[in-house]
């Protein structure tokens, strides 16, 4: 999975094995397999397309805010 993302998404906006504690309010959380920060709608669409075609789960920022510990 990571190899696909690295191959097709811009490296400067893709964090592999991203420590989620850097991105959460309470500085908690383990590593995400990958975290992508698209610059525009076309990059976002590409990321969703890759994920859908390869069965990669996708969580939006809003969905992550609602996760219960």
N, C-alpha and C positions, 0 to 999 in steps of 0.2 A: 504494500500500500504506500509506504513512504516513498519508495522509488518512483512510483507513478506521479505523486505530487511534486517531487523534486524535479522530475523530467519536464512537466508541463506548466508549472506555476512559477512566477518570478521569485527567485531566491531571496531577493531583498525584502519580500513581504511574507515569507514562509518561515515559520519557526518549527523545527522538528524536535520532538521530545520537549515541548514547551513547558516550563515550570509554571503551572497555573497560579501559584502563590504570588507571582509578579503582577498578575492581572485581576486579582480579586480584592474586594474591599477589606476583608479580614486577613489577608495574606495567608490563606490556607489553600490546600489543594495539591494533588500530585501532578505528575506530568501528563499533558495531553500528547497523543501521538503526533499531532500536527496542529498548528494554529496559523491561520492565513488572514492577512489584512489586505483585502482587495482595494485597488485604487479607484476602480470604477465598476459600473454595472457589467461590462463585458468580462472583466476578470472574475467577478462574482458568478456570472453565468457559466463561465468555463469551469470554475471550481465545483459548482453544483453538477454540471454535466459529467465531469470525471468521477465524482462521488457516486452519482446515480448509476452510471455504467459499470462501476466496479464494486457496488455494494458497500461503499464506505459510509458509515454513519456521519451525519452532519448535525451540529448543534449551533444555533445562532446565539448571540449574546443574550438576547431576551430569554431564551430557553434555559441558558445556564444560570441566569439570575433566579429562576424558579425552582432549581433543583433543591431537594431537601437533603440535609445531612443525616 
